[in-house]
Amino acid sequence: MSGARVELIAEFTAIAGREEEVERLLLALTAEVRRESGCLDFTPHRVAPAPTGRAFMAAAAAAAGPAPVGARFVVTEAYRDAAAFAEHLAAPYGADFNAALGPLIVERGSVLTFLTPLG
């Protein structure tokens, strides 16, 4: 496992009215993480409204759950291996980010989903 690439998605929802603060924090973190030698990808996203169109909107409405409190953010991440991911987790700017993010989001922290490529 130590040689295997580590890929994940981090997700969190801003408290209504705090979206811009979350975005600023996330962009600052992005600049730091992308400088890590073992970082292969760190791409933050703000969840966008669905495209318009009658058929698409009907399908999206049927699949949608309750609306989030504020904007939803998703970060795709990839690290060279477990050691690079451990180095990422130990970085002091990550702890600073999480401490500042906590009061601005609905969840108790980022929700992490680890991924394994198919094929």
Phi and psi restraints in degrees (value plus and minus 20) as a CYANA .aco file:
   2 SER   PHI     -82.8   -42.8
   2 SER   PSI     -46.7    -6.7
   3 GLY   PHI    -109.2   -69.2
   3 GLY   PSI     -29.6    10.4
   4 ALA   PHI    -100.2   -60.2
   4 ALA   PSI     119.7   159.7
   5 ARG   PHI     -79.6   -39.6
   5 ARG   PSI     121.8   161.8
   6 VAL   PHI    -129.3   -89.3
   6 VAL   PSI     101.0   141.0
   7 GLU   PHI    -145.5  -105.5
   7 GLU   PSI     121.3   161.3
   8 LEU   PHI    -177.4  -137.4
   8 LEU   PSI     148.0   188.0
   9 ILE   PHI    -142.6  -102.6
   9 ILE   PSI     111.6   151.6
  10 ALA   PHI    -129.5   -89.5
  10 ALA   PSI     113.3   153.3
  11 GLU   PHI    -152.6  -112.6
  11 GLU   PSI     126.0   166.0
  12 PHE   PHI    -181.4  -141.4
  12 PHE   PSI     139.4   179.4
  13 THR   PHI    -138.5   -98.5
  13 THR   PSI     105.0   145.0
  14 ALA   PHI     -90.4   -50.4
  14 ALA   PSI     126.8   166.8
  15 ILE   PHI     -88.0   -48.0
  15 ILE   PSI     119.0   159.0
  16 ALA   PHI     -71.3   -31.3
  16 ALA   PSI     111.4   151.4
  17 GLY   PHI      70.5   110.5
  17 GLY   PSI     -29.2    10.8
  18 ARG   PHI    -129.8   -89.8
  18 ARG   PSI     -12.2    27.8
  19 GLU   PHI     -78.3   -38.3
  19 GLU   PSI     -62.7   -22.7
  20 GLU   PHI     -87.6   -47.6
  20 GLU   PSI     -55.6   -15.6
  21 GLU   PHI     -84.5   -44.5
  21 GLU   PSI     -63.1   -23.1
  22 VAL   PHI     -81.7   -41.7
  22 VAL   PSI     -64.8   -24.8
  23 GLU   PHI     -80.9   -40.9
  23 GLU   PSI     -63.8   -23.8
  24 ARG   PHI     -81.6   -41.6
  24 ARG   PSI     -65.2   -25.2
  25 LEU   PHI     -80.5   -40.5
  25 LEU   PSI     -64.5   -24.5
  26 LEU   PHI     -85.9   -45.9
  26 LEU   PSI     -60.0   -20.0
  27 LEU   PHI     -87.1   -47.1
  27 LEU   PSI     -57.5   -17.5
  28 ALA   PHI     -85.0   -45.0
  28 ALA   PSI     -62.9   -22.9
  29 LEU   PHI     -82.5   -42.5
  29 LEU   PSI     -61.3   -21.3
  30 THR   PHI     -75.6   -35.6
  30 THR   PSI     -64.9   -24.9
  31 ALA   PHI     -79.7   -39.7
  31 ALA   PSI     -60.8   -20.8
  32 GLU   PHI     -88.3   -48.3
  32 GLU   PSI     -69.3   -29.3
  33 VAL   PHI     -84.8   -44.8
  33 VAL   PSI     -58.0   -18.0
  34 ARG   PHI     -84.7   -44.7
  34 ARG   PSI     -36.7     3.3
  35 ARG   PHI    -104.3   -64.3
  35 ARG   PSI     -30.5     9.5
  36 GLU   PHI     -86.7   -46.7
  36 GLU   PSI     114.9   154.9
  37 SER   PHI     -82.3   -42.3
  37 SER   PSI     -50.2   -10.2
  38 GLY   PHI    -114.1   -74.1
  38 GLY   PSI     -17.8    22.2
  39 CYS   PHI    -101.3   -61.3
  39 CYS   PSI     102.8   142.8
  40 LEU   PHI    -119.1   -79.1
  40 LEU   PSI     -48.4    -8.4
  41 ASP   PHI    -178.1  -138.1
  41 ASP   PSI     117.1   157.1
  42 PHE   PHI    -171.2  -131.2
  42 PHE   PSI      77.5   117.5
  43 THR   PHI    -143.7  -103.7
  43 THR   PSI      89.4   129.4
  44 PRO   PHI    -103.1   -63.1
  44 PRO   PSI     126.6   166.6
  45 HIS   PHI    -155.5  -115.5
  45 HIS   PSI     126.6   166.6
  46 ARG   PHI    -125.6   -85.6
  46 ARG   PSI     106.6   146.6
  47 VAL   PHI     -82.9   -42.9
  47 VAL   PSI     108.2   148.2
  48 ALA   PHI    -117.1   -77.1
  48 ALA   PSI     137.9   177.9
  49 PRO   PHI     -82.4   -42.4
  49 PRO   PSI     131.7   171.7
  50 ALA   PHI     -86.2   -46.2
  50 ALA   PSI     129.0   169.0
  51 PRO   PHI     -79.3   -39.3
  51 PRO   PSI     132.8   172.8
  52 THR   PHI    -104.9   -64.9
  52 THR   PSI     140.5   180.5
  53 GLY   PHI     122.9   162.9
  53 GLY   PSI     112.5   152.5
  54 ARG   PHI     -76.1   -36.1
  54 ARG   PSI     -72.7   -32.7
  55 ALA   PHI     -84.4   -44.4
  55 ALA   PSI     -63.4   -23.4
  56 PHE   PHI     -83.5   -43.5
  56 PHE   PSI     -64.3   -24.3
  57 MET   PHI     -83.6   -43.6
  57 MET   PSI     -58.0   -18.0
  58 ALA   PHI     -84.6   -44.6
  58 ALA   PSI     -63.8   -23.8
  59 ALA   PHI     -86.2   -46.2
  59 ALA   PSI     -61.4   -21.4
  60 ALA   PHI     -85.7   -45.7
  60 ALA   PSI     -61.1   -21.1
  61 ALA   PHI     -84.0   -44.0
  61 ALA   PSI     -57.1   -17.1
  62 ALA   PHI     -88.2   -48.2
  62 ALA   PSI     -52.5   -12.5
  63 ALA   PHI    -110.5   -70.5
  63 ALA   PSI     -37.1     2.9
  64 ALA   PHI     -95.0   -55.0
  64 ALA   PSI     125.7   165.7
  65 GLY   PHI    -116.2   -76.2
  65 GLY   PSI    -182.2  -142.2
  66 PRO   PHI     -83.7   -43.7
  66 PRO   PSI     127.9   167.9
  67 ALA   PHI     -86.6   -46.6
  67 ALA   PSI     119.5   159.5
  68 PRO   PHI     -87.8   -47.8
  68 PRO   PSI     141.1   181.1
  69 VAL   PHI     -84.2   -44.2
  69 VAL   PSI     -65.1   -25.1
  70 GLY   PHI    -157.3  -117.3
  70 GLY   PSI    -184.3  -144.3
  71 ALA   PHI     -83.8   -43.8
  71 ALA   PSI     124.8   164.8
  72 ARG   PHI    -119.8   -79.8
  72 ARG   PSI     118.5   158.5
  73 PHE   PHI    -140.5  -100.5
  73 PHE   PSI     122.0   162.0
  74 VAL   PHI    -153.2  -113.2
  74 VAL   PSI     115.1   155.1
  75 VAL   PHI    -142.8  -102.8
  75 VAL   PSI     104.7   144.7
  76 THR   PHI    -112.7   -72.7
  76 THR   PSI     115.5   155.5
  77 GLU   PHI    -155.9  -115.9
  77 GLU   PSI     125.5   165.5
  78 ALA   PHI    -166.7  -126.7
  78 ALA   PSI     117.8   157.8
  79 TYR   PHI    -148.3  -108.3
  79 TYR   PSI     128.6   168.6
  80 ARG   PHI     -71.0   -31.0
  80 ARG   PSI     -63.3   -23.3
  81 ASP   PHI    -185.0  -145.0
  81 ASP   PSI    -198.4  -158.4
  82 ALA   PHI     -81.8   -41.8
  82 ALA   PSI     -55.2   -15.2
  83 ALA   PHI     -84.8   -44.8
  83 ALA   PSI     -61.0   -21.0
  84 ALA   PHI     -86.4   -46.4
  84 ALA   PSI     -57.1   -17.1
  85 PHE   PHI     -87.8   -47.8
  85 PHE   PSI     -60.7   -20.7
  86 ALA   PHI     -82.0   -42.0
  86 ALA   PSI     -60.2   -20.2
  87 GLU   PHI     -82.4   -42.4
  87 GLU   PSI     -61.8   -21.8
  88 HIS   PHI     -78.8   -38.8
  88 HIS   PSI     -67.7   -27.7
  89 LEU   PHI     -83.5   -43.5
  89 LEU   PSI     -49.3    -9.3
  90 ALA   PHI    -104.3   -64.3
  90 ALA   PSI     -29.4    10.6
  91 ALA   PHI     -84.5   -44.5
  91 ALA   PSI     112.2   152.2
  92 PRO   PHI     -82.2   -42.2
  92 PRO   PSI     -51.8   -11.8
  93 TYR   PHI     -87.7   -47.7
  93 TYR   PSI     -44.3    -4.3
  94 GLY   PHI     -87.8   -47.8
  94 GLY   PSI     -63.5   -23.5
  95 ALA   PHI     -84.5   -44.5
  95 ALA   PSI     -59.8   -19.8
  96 ASP   PHI     -82.8   -42.8
  96 ASP   PSI     -63.4   -23.4
  97 PHE   PHI     -79.9   -39.9
  97 PHE   PSI     -69.6   -29.6
  98 ASN   PHI     -82.5   -42.5
  98 ASN   PSI     -57.9   -17.9
  99 ALA   PHI     -85.1   -45.1
  99 ALA   PSI     -61.0   -21.0
 100 ALA   PHI     -94.1   -54.1
 100 ALA   PSI     -53.1   -13.1
 101 LEU   PHI     -92.1   -52.1
 101 LEU   PSI     -58.0   -18.0
 102 GLY   PHI     -64.1   -24.1
 102 GLY   PSI     -72.7   -32.7
 103 PRO   PHI     -93.2   -53.2
 103 PRO   PSI     -26.5    13.5
 104 LEU   PHI    -122.1   -82.1
 104 LEU   PSI     -25.1    14.9
 105 ILE   PHI    -142.4  -102.4
 105 ILE   PSI     141.2   181.2
 106 VAL   PHI     -93.2   -53.2
 106 VAL   PSI     -63.0   -23.0
 107 GLU   PHI     -94.7   -54.7
 107 GLU   PSI     149.9   189.9
 108 ARG   PHI     -99.6   -59.6
 108 ARG   PSI     -24.7    15.3
 109 GLY   PHI     151.3   191.3
 109 GLY   PSI     157.9   197.9
 110 SER   PHI     -82.4   -42.4
 110 SER   PSI     119.1   159.1
 111 VAL   PHI    -112.3   -72.3
 111 VAL   PSI      97.2   137.2
 112 LEU   PHI    -121.0   -81.0
 112 LEU   PSI     113.9   153.9
 113 THR   PHI    -144.3  -104.3
 113 THR   PSI      95.8   135.8
 114 PHE   PHI    -106.7   -66.7
 114 PHE   PSI     123.5   163.5
 115 LEU   PHI    -139.1   -99.1
 115 LEU   PSI     127.9   167.9
 116 THR   PHI    -146.8  -106.8
 116 THR   PSI     100.4   140.4
 117 PRO   PHI     -82.7   -42.7
 117 PRO   PSI     126.4   166.4
 118 LEU   PHI    -112.5   -72.5
 118 LEU   PSI     126.3   166.3
